[in-house]
Amino acid sequence: MRVAAVAAHFGRDVEQCLAKIEGIVADARGQSVDLLVFPDATIGGYLGGLGGTDDTGLPPALDADAPELGRLARAAGDMVVCLGFRERAGGRHHNAAVCLTGDGVLGRHRKVHQPAGELSAYRAGDRFDAFDTPVGRIGLLIDYDKTFPESARTLASGGAELIACLSAWPASLTNRAPRLVQDRQSRLFDLYDCARAAENQVVWVSANQTGTMGRLRFLGQSKVVGPGGEVLARTWAKAGLAVADLDVASEVGRSRLVLSHLRERRPEAYR
């Protein structure tokens, strides 16, 4: 299987975002990609700040069955594509992700863990669910979710062998570094990707935004991580595709052959 994580910038113009997504999907199809993971807030962009002044306005909101998602499903065809948007539901809004193909939506996730700056723009989700796709059983996370080990562990316990983590992860706002590679959030972003893959022995596909929105400067650093925590492909800070070829079931099975972290858990001792 060929999996790819996108590093790219997405702004407020929905039509421009849709065209950009379609272009990236077409490029990935030309590279025979089977699973393509986009960043968080792929349609309409992310916030322009966390708790401070933000003159970028809120991202546009779409319904769960919006025609824009149908358009992207048609573009996906037989490829499995994961992407994010601001979902409107019952008068509330969620930071949401969907996994889709030409057959429609295969799975959904609403971001559960929220930094304080998101509370005025999004309502938190309340669950983590793995689901079946043509490329295997997948789980979805949205950026800050990966900070909490229980998020990925719940998906792995639900049978997910692939976890797609969609991010709009910025550089530190409180301790800016002169170079992104020296940034504290840059280090944490990579650390969480590798740790969550290794502790759950899953294939981890991490996509992140690039560029800036308001006060936020996004890190990029999209990557594919193997079940041993090894980075198989990455983009660094620039836009692009991190592409890796692997047999997911075989890699996961081999990593769990002697030491199986899920099987060897001792929940009765965890207090």
Secondary structure, DSSP 8 states (H G I E B T S, - for coil): -EEEEEEE---S-HHHHHHHHHHHHHHHHHTT-SEEE--TTTBT---S-SSS--TT----EEETT-HHHHHHHHHHTTSEEEEEEEEEETTEEEEEEEEEETTEEEEEEE-----GGGTTT---------EEETTEEEEEEEGGGGGSHHHHHHHHHTT-SEEEEEE--B--SSS--SSGGG-HHHHHHHHHHHHHHHHHT-EEEEEEE-SEETTEEB----EEE-TTS-EEEE-TTSSEEEEEE--HHHHHHHHTSS--TTTT--GGG--
